[in-house]
Amino acid sequence: MDQDRVETCIVCGQPKEEGIHIVNEFICLACEAEMVQTRVEDEKYPFFVHRLRQIAVRYHV
Ligand SMILES: [Zn+2]
């Protein structure tokens, strides 16, 4: 494994080493954890939904 392997998180736009993949997109652990904790009434929620919806549209999920 390449130790220098980093991927760009689609939510925060930062290069991160650890995270999850949704389809072919990468979300870092920090954003994934924040998303899990985000409630529907949270002002950040529409932002996350918007980003995830972009993935869904792109890959026809
Ligand atoms: Zn992130």
N, CA, C, O and the ligand as a Tripos MOL2 file, in Angstrom:
@<TRIPOS>MOLECULE
protein
  245   243    62     0     0
PROTEIN
NO_CHARGES

@<TRIPOS>ATOM
      1 N           0.8330   -1.2030    0.0000 N.3       1 MET1
      2 CA          0.0000    0.0000    0.0000 C.3       1 MET1
      3 C           0.8720    1.2600    0.0000 C.2       1 MET1
      4 O           1.9300    1.3090    0.6280 O.2       1 MET1
      5 N           0.4100    2.2390   -0.6980 N.am      2 ASP2
      6 CA          1.1330    3.5020   -0.8000 C.3       2 ASP2
      7 C           0.7970    4.3830    0.4060 C.2       2 ASP2
      8 O          -0.3520    4.7820    0.5960 O.2       2 ASP2
      9 N           1.8040    4.6750    1.2060 N.am      3 GLN3
     10 CA          1.5680    5.4700    2.4170 C.3       3 GLN3
     11 C           1.1590    6.9040    2.1060 C.2       3 GLN3
     12 O           0.5070    7.5660    2.9140 O.2       3 GLN3
     13 N           1.5440    7.3690    0.9410 N.am      4 ASP4
     14 CA          1.2500    8.7590    0.6000 C.3       4 ASP4
     15 C          -0.0820    8.9210   -0.1210 C.2       4 ASP4
     16 O          -0.4010   10.0010   -0.6180 O.2       4 ASP4
     17 N          -0.8390    7.8620   -0.1740 N.am      5 ARG5
     18 CA         -2.1060    7.9170   -0.8880 C.3       5 ARG5
     19 C          -3.1060    8.8190   -0.1590 C.2       5 ARG5
     20 O          -3.5250    8.5230    0.9600 O.2       5 ARG5
     21 N          -3.4650    9.8740   -0.7820 N.am      6 VAL6
     22 CA         -4.4860   10.7540   -0.2220 C.3       6 VAL6
     23 C          -5.5460   10.9830   -1.2920 C.2       6 VAL6
     24 O          -5.2780   10.9150   -2.4910 O.2       6 VAL6
     25 N          -6.7420   11.2530   -0.8240 N.am      7 GLU7
     26 CA         -7.8230   11.5450   -1.7440 C.3       7 GLU7
     27 C          -8.5000   12.8290   -1.3070 C.2       7 GLU7
     28 O          -8.4620   13.2010   -0.1340 O.2       7 GLU7
     29 N          -9.1110   13.4890   -2.2490 N.am      8 THR8
     30 CA         -9.7630   14.7520   -1.9440 C.3       8 THR8
     31 C         -11.2090   14.5160   -1.5340 C.2       8 THR8
     32 O         -12.0080   13.9490   -2.2800 O.2       8 THR8
     33 N         -11.5150   14.9630   -0.3370 N.am      9 CYS9
     34 CA        -12.8780   14.8280    0.1850 C.3       9 CYS9
     35 C         -13.8060   15.7340   -0.6140 C.2       9 CYS9
     36 O         -13.5030   16.9050   -0.8470 O.2       9 CYS9
     37 N         -14.9410   15.1760   -1.0300 N.am     10 ILE10
     38 CA        -15.8690   15.9790   -1.8310 C.3      10 ILE10
     39 C         -16.6560   16.9670   -1.0040 C.2      10 ILE10
     40 O         -17.2600   17.8920   -1.5470 O.2      10 ILE10
     41 N         -16.6550   16.7820    0.3240 N.am     11 VAL11
     42 CA        -17.4280   17.6760    1.1860 C.3      11 VAL11
     43 C         -16.6000   18.8850    1.5960 C.2      11 VAL11
     44 O         -17.0170   20.0250    1.3900 O.2      11 VAL11
     45 N         -15.4220   18.6410    2.1790 N.am     12 CYS12
     46 CA        -14.6030   19.7500    2.6600 C.3      12 CYS12
     47 C         -13.5400   20.1600    1.6450 C.2      12 CYS12
     48 O         -12.9380   21.2270    1.7690 O.2      12 CYS12
     49 N         -13.3080   19.3150    0.6420 N.am     13 GLY13
     50 CA        -12.3520   19.6550   -0.3990 C.3      13 GLY13
     51 C         -10.9070   19.5110    0.0270 C.2      13 GLY13
     52 O         -10.0020   19.9430   -0.6860 O.2      13 GLY13
     53 N         -10.6790   18.9050    1.1870 N.am     14 GLN14
     54 CA         -9.3260   18.7530    1.6940 C.3      14 GLN14
     55 C          -8.7760   17.3690    1.3480 C.2      14 GLN14
     56 O          -9.5240   16.3920    1.3330 O.2      14 GLN14
     57 N          -7.4810   17.2820    1.0710 N.am     15 PRO15
     58 CA         -6.8720   15.9700    0.8550 C.3      15 PRO15
     59 C          -6.7220   15.2280    2.1710 C.2      15 PRO15
     60 O          -6.1040   15.7260    3.1130 O.2      15 PRO15
     61 N          -7.2950   14.0300    2.2250 N.am     16 LYS16
     62 CA         -7.2680   13.2460    3.4610 C.3      16 LYS16
     63 C          -6.8600   11.8170    3.1670 C.2      16 LYS16
     64 O          -7.0720   11.3030    2.0690 O.2      16 LYS16
     65 N          -6.2640   11.1810    4.1790 N.am     17 GLU17
     66 CA         -5.8150    9.8000    4.0070 C.3      17 GLU17
     67 C          -6.9040    8.8010    4.3670 C.2      17 GLU17
     68 O          -6.9910    7.7230    3.7790 O.2      17 GLU17
     69 N          -7.7420    9.1720    5.3480 N.am     18 GLU18
     70 CA         -8.7420    8.2240    5.8250 C.3      18 GLU18
     71 C         -10.1470    8.7260    5.5480 C.2      18 GLU18
     72 O         -10.4490    9.9070    5.7230 O.2      18 GLU18
     73 N         -10.9850    7.8260    5.1190 N.am     19 GLY19
     74 CA        -12.3560    8.2040    4.8520 C.3      19 GLY19
     75 C         -13.1190    7.0480    4.2470 C.2      19 GLY19
     76 O         -12.6380    5.9150    4.2110 O.2      19 GLY19
     77 N         -14.3050    7.3440    3.7760 N.am     20 ILE20
     78 CA        -15.1430    6.3130    3.1710 C.3      20 ILE20
     79 C         -15.4130    6.6710    1.7160 C.2      20 ILE20
     80 O         -15.2750    7.8230    1.3050 O.2      20 ILE20
     81 N         -15.8000    5.6640    0.9520 N.am     21 HIS21
     82 CA        -16.1770    5.8980   -0.4340 C.3      21 HIS21
     83 C         -17.6720    5.6650   -0.6150 C.2      21 HIS21
     84 O         -18.2170    4.6460   -0.1900 O.2      21 HIS21
     85 N         -18.3030    6.6070   -1.2390 N.am     22 ILE22
     86 CA        -19.6930    6.4330   -1.6470 C.3      22 ILE22
     87 C         -19.6730    6.4350   -3.1720 C.2      22 ILE22
     88 O         -19.3420    7.4340   -3.8100 O.2      22 ILE22
     89 N         -20.0370    5.2870   -3.7350 N.am     23 VAL23
     90 CA        -19.8290    5.0570   -5.1530 C.3      23 VAL23
     91 C         -18.3390    5.2820   -5.4170 C.2      23 VAL23
     92 O         -17.5110    4.5680   -4.8520 O.2      23 VAL23
     93 N         -17.9840    6.2310   -6.2390 N.am     24 ASN24
     94 CA        -16.5670    6.4810   -6.4970 C.3      24 ASN24
     95 C         -16.0760    7.7650   -5.8540 C.2      24 ASN24
     96 O         -14.9630    8.2140   -6.1260 O.2      24 ASN24
     97 N         -16.8990    8.3540   -5.0050 N.am     25 GLU25
     98 CA        -16.5070    9.6030   -4.3720 C.3      25 GLU25
     99 C         -15.9850    9.3380   -2.9700 C.2      25 GLU25
    100 O         -16.3630    8.3690   -2.3100 O.2      25 GLU25
    101 N         -15.1040   10.2320   -2.5390 N.am     26 PHE26
    102 CA        -14.4410   10.0650   -1.2520 C.3      26 PHE26
    103 C         -14.9310   11.1030   -0.2480 C.2      26 PHE26
    104 O         -15.0110   12.2940   -0.5490 O.2      26 PHE26
    105 N         -15.2570   10.6260    0.9460 N.am     27 ILE27
    106 CA        -15.6310   11.5290    2.0310 C.3      27 ILE27
    107 C         -14.7340   11.2070    3.2140 C.2      27 ILE27
    108 O         -14.6570   10.0510    3.6320 O.2      27 ILE27
    109 N         -14.0520   12.2100    3.7620 N.am     28 CYS28
    110 CA        -13.1110   11.9620    4.8440 C.3      28 CYS28
    111 C         -13.8500   11.5960    6.1350 C.2      28 CYS28
    112 O         -15.0500   11.8340    6.2760 O.2      28 CYS28
    113 N         -13.1020   11.0170    7.0600 N.am     29 LEU29
    114 CA        -13.7040   10.5490    8.3060 C.3      29 LEU29
    115 C         -14.3700   11.6810    9.0770 C.2      29 LEU29
    116 O         -15.4350   11.4990    9.6670 O.2      29 LEU29
    117 N         -13.7380   12.8500    9.0690 N.am     30 ALA30
    118 CA        -14.2840   13.9820    9.8150 C.3      30 ALA30
    119 C         -15.6410   14.3950    9.2590 C.2      30 ALA30
    120 O         -16.5810   14.6480   10.0130 O.2      30 ALA30
    121 N         -15.7340   14.4600    7.9430 N.am     31 CYS31
    122 CA        -16.9960   14.8650    7.3240 C.3      31 CYS31
    123 C         -18.0460   13.7710    7.4700 C.2      31 CYS31
    124 O         -19.2260   14.0580    7.6700 O.2      31 CYS31
    125 N         -17.6140   12.5230    7.3710 N.am     32 GLU32
    126 CA        -18.5460   11.4130    7.5160 C.3      32 GLU32
    127 C         -19.1360   11.4260    8.9260 C.2      32 GLU32
    128 O         -20.3400   11.2440    9.1050 O.2      32 GLU32
    129 N         -18.2750   11.6440    9.9240 N.am     33 ALA33
    130 CA        -18.7350   11.6920   11.3070 C.3      33 ALA33
    131 C         -19.6770   12.8720   11.5180 C.2      33 ALA33
    132 O         -20.6730   12.7750   12.2340 O.2      33 ALA33
    133 N         -19.3400   13.9830   10.8800 N.am     34 GLU34
    134 CA        -20.1750   15.1780   11.0360 C.3      34 GLU34
    135 C         -21.5350   14.9640   10.3760 C.2      34 GLU34
    136 O         -22.5660   15.4060   10.8820 O.2      34 GLU34
    137 N         -21.5120   14.2820    9.2470 N.am     35 MET35
    138 CA        -22.7640   14.0200    8.5450 C.3      35 MET35
    139 C         -23.6900   13.1300    9.3610 C.2      35 MET35
    140 O         -24.9020   13.3390    9.4080 O.2      35 MET35
    141 N         -23.0900   12.1340   10.0010 N.am     36 VAL36
    142 CA        -23.8830   11.2150   10.8120 C.3      36 VAL36
    143 C         -24.5600   11.9600   11.9610 C.2      36 VAL36
    144 O         -25.6850   11.6460   12.3490 O.2      36 VAL36
    145 N         -23.8470   12.9560   12.4980 N.am     37 GLN37
    146 CA        -24.3700   13.7010   13.6480 C.3      37 GLN37
    147 C         -25.2930   14.8390   13.2530 C.2      37 GLN37
    148 O         -25.9790   15.4210   14.0930 O.2      37 GLN37
    149 N         -25.3020   15.1480   11.9660 N.am     38 THR38
    150 CA        -26.0960   16.2870   11.5200 C.3      38 THR38
    151 C         -27.5810   15.9460   11.5150 C.2      38 THR38
    152 O         -28.0020   14.9390   10.9460 O.2      38 THR38
    153 N         -28.3500   16.7910   12.1500 N.am     39 ARG39
    154 CA        -29.7970   16.5870   12.1710 C.3      39 ARG39
    155 C         -30.4350   17.3190   10.9910 C.2      39 ARG39
    156 O         -29.8490   18.2220   10.3940 O.2      39 ARG39
    157 N         -31.6320   16.9010   10.6880 N.am     40 VAL40
    158 CA        -32.3410   17.4860    9.5430 C.3      40 VAL40
    159 C         -32.5060   18.9930    9.7260 C.2      40 VAL40
    160 O         -32.4370   19.7550    8.7620 O.2      40 VAL40
    161 N         -32.7240   19.4130   10.9690 N.am     41 GLU41
    162 CA        -32.9580   20.8310   11.2210 C.3      41 GLU41
    163 C         -31.6590   21.6500   11.2820 C.2      41 GLU41
    164 O         -31.6830   22.8780   11.3650 O.2      41 GLU41
    165 N         -30.5200   20.9320   11.2380 N.am     42 ASP42
    166 CA        -29.2350   21.6220   11.2620 C.3      42 ASP42
    167 C         -29.0230   22.3840    9.9580 C.2      42 ASP42
    168 O         -29.3840   21.9070    8.8820 O.2      42 ASP42
    169 N         -28.4410   23.5550   10.0660 N.am     43 GLU43
    170 CA        -28.2320   24.3640    8.8630 C.3      43 GLU43
    171 C         -27.2380   23.7240    7.8890 C.2      43 GLU43
    172 O         -27.2140   24.0580    6.7040 O.2      43 GLU43
    173 N         -26.4200   22.8010    8.4040 N.am     44 LYS44
    174 CA        -25.4640   22.1290    7.5190 C.3      44 LYS44
    175 C         -26.1130   21.0030    6.7160 C.2      44 LYS44
    176 O         -25.5740   20.5610    5.7020 O.2      44 LYS44
    177 N         -27.2580   20.5520    7.1750 N.am     45 TYR45
    178 CA        -27.8730   19.3770    6.5590 C.3      45 TYR45
    179 C         -28.1290   19.5430    5.0670 C.2      45 TYR45
    180 O         -27.7900   18.6460    4.2950 O.2      45 TYR45
    181 N         -28.7170   20.6630    4.6320 N.am     46 PRO46
    182 CA        -28.9470   20.8430    3.1890 C.3      46 PRO46
    183 C         -27.6520   20.7990    2.3880 C.2      46 PRO46
    184 O         -27.6360   20.3390    1.2460 O.2      46 PRO46
    185 N         -26.5750   21.2750    2.9860 N.am     47 PHE47
    186 CA        -25.2830   21.2560    2.3030 C.3      47 PHE47
    187 C         -24.8360   19.8240    2.0470 C.2      47 PHE47
    188 O         -24.4070   19.4950    0.9410 O.2      47 PHE47
    189 N         -24.9330   18.9760    3.0570 N.am     48 PHE48
    190 CA        -24.5390   17.5800    2.8970 C.3      48 PHE48
    191 C         -25.4450   16.8690    1.9020 C.2      48 PHE48
    192 O         -24.9760   16.1210    1.0440 O.2      48 PHE48
    193 N         -26.7250   17.1070    2.0230 N.am     49 VAL49
    194 CA        -27.6790   16.4660    1.1150 C.3      49 VAL49
    195 C         -27.3920   16.8780   -0.3220 C.2      49 VAL49
    196 O         -27.4540   16.0700   -1.2480 O.2      49 VAL49
    197 N         -27.0790   18.1510   -0.4760 N.am     50 HIS50
    198 CA        -26.7740   18.6570   -1.8130 C.3      50 HIS50
    199 C         -25.5590   17.9540   -2.3990 C.2      50 HIS50
    200 O         -25.5670   17.5520   -3.5620 O.2      50 HIS50
    201 N         -24.5180   17.8070   -1.5930 N.am     51 ARG51
    202 CA        -23.3000   17.1580   -2.0910 C.3      51 ARG51
    203 C         -23.5700   15.6980   -2.4310 C.2      51 ARG51
    204 O         -23.1190   15.2050   -3.4640 O.2      51 ARG51
    205 N         -24.3010   15.0100   -1.5680 N.am     52 LEU52
    206 CA        -24.5960   13.6000   -1.8190 C.3      52 LEU52
    207 C         -25.5100   13.4410   -3.0230 C.2      52 LEU52
    208 O         -25.3970   12.4730   -3.7750 O.2      52 LEU52
    209 N         -26.4060   14.3860   -3.1990 N.am     53 ARG53
    210 CA        -27.3140   14.3160   -4.3400 C.3      53 ARG53
    211 C         -26.5360   14.4890   -5.6460 C.2      53 ARG53
    212 O         -26.8760   13.8840   -6.6630 O.2      53 ARG53
    213 N         -25.5010   15.3070   -5.6110 N.am     54 GLN54
    214 CA        -24.6640   15.4680   -6.7990 C.3      54 GLN54
    215 C         -24.0280   14.1350   -7.1890 C.2      54 GLN54
    216 O         -23.9070   13.8200   -8.3720 O.2      54 GLN54
    217 N         -23.6250   13.3630   -6.1930 N.am     55 ILE55
    218 CA        -23.0520   12.0490   -6.4610 C.3      55 ILE55
    219 C         -24.1160   11.1470   -7.0740 C.2      55 ILE55
    220 O         -23.8710   10.4630   -8.0680 O.2      55 ILE55
    221 N         -25.2850   11.1540   -6.4770 N.am     56 ALA56
    222 CA        -26.3660   10.2970   -6.9380 C.3      56 ALA56
    223 C         -26.7340   10.6050   -8.3820 C.2      56 ALA56
    224 O         -26.9870    9.7010   -9.1790 O.2      56 ALA56
    225 N         -26.7590   11.8840   -8.7050 N.am     57 VAL57
    226 CA        -27.0990   12.2990  -10.0730 C.3      57 VAL57
    227 C         -26.0110   11.8330  -11.0310 C.2      57 VAL57
    228 O         -26.2970   11.3280  -12.1170 O.2      57 VAL57
    229 N         -24.7710   12.0080  -10.6180 N.am     58 ARG58
    230 CA        -23.6650   11.6910  -11.5090 C.3      58 ARG58
    231 C         -23.6000   10.1910  -11.8160 C.2      58 ARG58
    232 O         -23.2890    9.7860  -12.9360 O.2      58 ARG58
    233 N         -23.8990    9.3820  -10.8010 N.am     59 TYR59
    234 CA        -23.7720    7.9480  -10.9910 C.3      59 TYR59
    235 C         -25.1130    7.2390  -11.1260 C.2      59 TYR59
    236 O         -25.1710    6.0090  -11.1510 O.2      59 TYR59
    237 N         -26.1760    8.0060  -11.2120 N.am     60 HIS60
    238 CA        -27.5150    7.4460  -11.4240 C.3      60 HIS60
    239 C         -27.8470    6.4080  -10.3560 C.2      60 HIS60
    240 O         -28.3760    5.3380  -10.6580 O.2      60 HIS60
    241 N         -27.5340    6.7330   -9.1190 N.am     61 VAL61
    242 CA        -27.8240    5.8130   -8.0260 C.3      61 VAL61
    243 C         -29.3290    5.8320   -7.7420 C.2      61 VAL61
    244 O         -29.7970    5.1240   -6.8510 O.2      61 VAL61
    245 ZN        -14.0080   16.1240    4.4480 Zn       62 ZN62
@<TRIPOS>BOND
     1     1     2 1
     2     2     3 1
     3     3     4 2
     4     3     5 am
     5     5     6 1
     6     6     7 1
     7     7     8 2
     8     7     9 am
     9     9    10 1
    10    10    11 1
    11    11    12 2
    12    11    13 am
    13    13    14 1
    14    14    15 1
    15    15    16 2
    16    15    17 am
    17    17    18 1
    18    18    19 1
    19    19    20 2
    20    19    21 am
    21    21    22 1
    22    22    23 1
    23    23    24 2
    24    23    25 am
    25    25    26 1
    26    26    27 1
    27    27    28 2
    28    27    29 am
    29    29    30 1
    30    30    31 1
    31    31    32 2
    32    31    33 am
    33    33    34 1
    34    34    35 1
    35    35    36 2
    36    35    37 am
    37    37    38 1
    38    38    39 1
    39    39    40 2
    40    39    41 am
    41    41    42 1
    42    42    43 1
    43    43    44 2
    44    43    45 am
    45    45    46 1
    46    46    47 1
    47    47    48 2
    48    47    49 am
    49    49    50 1
    50    50    51 1
    51    51    52 2
    52    51    53 am
    53    53    54 1
    54    54    55 1
    55    55    56 2
    56    55    57 am
    57    57    58 1
    58    58    59 1
    59    59    60 2
    60    59    61 am
    61    61    62 1
    62    62    63 1
    63    63    64 2
    64    63    65 am
    65    65    66 1
    66    66    67 1
    67    67    68 2
    68    67    69 am
    69    69    70 1
    70    70    71 1
    71    71    72 2
    72    71    73 am
    73    73    74 1
    74    74    75 1
    75    75    76 2
    76    75    77 am
    77    77    78 1
    78    78    79 1
    79    79    80 2
    80    79    81 am
    81    81    82 1
    82    82    83 1
    83    83    84 2
    84    83    85 am
    85    85    86 1
    86    86    87 1
    87    87    88 2
    88    87    89 am
    89    89    90 1
    90    90    91 1
    91    91    92 2
    92    91    93 am
    93    93    94 1
    94    94    95 1
    95    95    96 2
    96    95    97 am
    97    97    98 1
    98    98    99 1
    99    99   100 2
   100    99   101 am
   101   101   102 1
   102   102   103 1
   103   103   104 2
   104   103   105 am
   105   105   106 1
   106   106   107 1
   107   107   108 2
   108   107   109 am
   109   109   110 1
   110   110   111 1
   111   111   112 2
   112   111   113 am
   113   113   114 1
   114   114   115 1
   115   115   116 2
   116   115   117 am
   117   117   118 1
   118   118   119 1
   119   119   120 2
   120   119   121 am
   121   121   122 1
   122   122   123 1
   123   123   124 2
   124   123   125 am
   125   125   126 1
   126   126   127 1
   127   127   128 2
   128   127   129 am
   129   129   130 1
   130   130   131 1
   131   131   132 2
   132   131   133 am
   133   133   134 1
   134   134   135 1
   135   135   136 2
   136   135   137 am
   137   137   138 1
   138   138   139 1
   139   139   140 2
   140   139   141 am
   141   141   142 1
   142   142   143 1
   143   143   144 2
   144   143   145 am
   145   145   146 1
   146   146   147 1
   147   147   148 2
   148   147   149 am
   149   149   150 1
   150   150   151 1
   151   151   152 2
   152   151   153 am
   153   153   154 1
   154   154   155 1
   155   155   156 2
   156   155   157 am
   157   157   158 1
   158   158   159 1
   159   159   160 2
   160   159   161 am
   161   161   162 1
   162   162   163 1
   163   163   164 2
   164   163   165 am
   165   165   166 1
   166   166   167 1
   167   167   168 2
   168   167   169 am
   169   169   170 1
   170   170   171 1
   171   171   172 2
   172   171   173 am
   173   173   174 1
   174   174   175 1
   175   175   176 2
   176   175   177 am
   177   177   178 1
   178   178   179 1
   179   179   180 2
   180   179   181 am
   181   181   182 1
   182   182   183 1
   183   183   184 2
   184   183   185 am
   185   185   186 1
   186   186   187 1
   187   187   188 2
   188   187   189 am
   189   189   190 1
   190   190   191 1
   191   191   192 2
   192   191   193 am
   193   193   194 1
   194   194   195 1
   195   195   196 2
   196   195   197 am
   197   197   198 1
   198   198   199 1
   199   199   200 2
   200   199   201 am
   201   201   202 1
   202   202   203 1
   203   203   204 2
   204   203   205 am
   205   205   206 1
   206   206   207 1
   207   207   208 2
   208   207   209 am
   209   209   210 1
   210   210   211 1
   211   211   212 2
   212   211   213 am
   213   213   214 1
   214   214   215 1
   215   215   216 2
   216   215   217 am
   217   217   218 1
   218   218   219 1
   219   219   220 2
   220   219   221 am
   221   221   222 1
   222   222   223 1
   223   223   224 2
   224   223   225 am
   225   225   226 1
   226   226   227 1
   227   227   228 2
   228   227   229 am
   229   229   230 1
   230   230   231 1
   231   231   232 2
   232   231   233 am
   233   233   234 1
   234   234   235 1
   235   235   236 2
   236   235   237 am
   237   237   238 1
   238   238   239 1
   239   239   240 2
   240   239   241 am
   241   241   242 1
   242   242   243 1
   243   243   244 2
@<TRIPOS>SUBSTRUCTURE
     1 MET1         2 RESIDUE 1 A MET
     2 ASP2         6 RESIDUE 1 A ASP
     3 GLN3        10 RESIDUE 1 A GLN
     4 ASP4        14 RESIDUE 1 A ASP
     5 ARG5        18 RESIDUE 1 A ARG
     6 VAL6        22 RESIDUE 1 A VAL
     7 GLU7        26 RESIDUE 1 A GLU
     8 THR8        30 RESIDUE 1 A THR
     9 CYS9        34 RESIDUE 1 A CYS
    10 ILE10       38 RESIDUE 1 A ILE
    11 VAL11       42 RESIDUE 1 A VAL
    12 CYS12       46 RESIDUE 1 A CYS
    13 GLY13       50 RESIDUE 1 A GLY
    14 GLN14       54 RESIDUE 1 A GLN
    15 PRO15       58 RESIDUE 1 A PRO
    16 LYS16       62 RESIDUE 1 A LYS
    17 GLU17       66 RESIDUE 1 A GLU
    18 GLU18       70 RESIDUE 1 A GLU
    19 GLY19       74 RESIDUE 1 A GLY
    20 ILE20       78 RESIDUE 1 A ILE
    21 HIS21       82 RESIDUE 1 A HIS
    22 ILE22       86 RESIDUE 1 A ILE
    23 VAL23       90 RESIDUE 1 A VAL
    24 ASN24       94 RESIDUE 1 A ASN
    25 GLU25       98 RESIDUE 1 A GLU
    26 PHE26      102 RESIDUE 1 A PHE
    27 ILE27      106 RESIDUE 1 A ILE
    28 CYS28      110 RESIDUE 1 A CYS
    29 LEU29      114 RESIDUE 1 A LEU
    30 ALA30      118 RESIDUE 1 A ALA
    31 CYS31      122 RESIDUE 1 A CYS
    32 GLU32      126 RESIDUE 1 A GLU
    33 ALA33      130 RESIDUE 1 A ALA
    34 GLU34      134 RESIDUE 1 A GLU
    35 MET35      138 RESIDUE 1 A MET
    36 VAL36      142 RESIDUE 1 A VAL
    37 GLN37      146 RESIDUE 1 A GLN
    38 THR38      150 RESIDUE 1 A THR
    39 ARG39      154 RESIDUE 1 A ARG
    40 VAL40      158 RESIDUE 1 A VAL
    41 GLU41      162 RESIDUE 1 A GLU
    42 ASP42      166 RESIDUE 1 A ASP
    43 GLU43      170 RESIDUE 1 A GLU
    44 LYS44      174 RESIDUE 1 A LYS
    45 TYR45      178 RESIDUE 1 A TYR
    46 PRO46      182 RESIDUE 1 A PRO
    47 PHE47      186 RESIDUE 1 A PHE
    48 PHE48      190 RESIDUE 1 A PHE
    49 VAL49      194 RESIDUE 1 A VAL
    50 HIS50      198 RESIDUE 1 A HIS
    51 ARG51      202 RESIDUE 1 A ARG
    52 LEU52      206 RESIDUE 1 A LEU
    53 ARG53      210 RESIDUE 1 A ARG
    54 GLN54      214 RESIDUE 1 A GLN
    55 ILE55      218 RESIDUE 1 A ILE
    56 ALA56      222 RESIDUE 1 A ALA
    57 VAL57      226 RESIDUE 1 A VAL
    58 ARG58      230 RESIDUE 1 A ARG
    59 TYR59      234 RESIDUE 1 A TYR
    60 HIS60      238 RESIDUE 1 A HIS
    61 VAL61      242 RESIDUE 1 A VAL
    62 ZN62       245 GROUP 0 **** ****
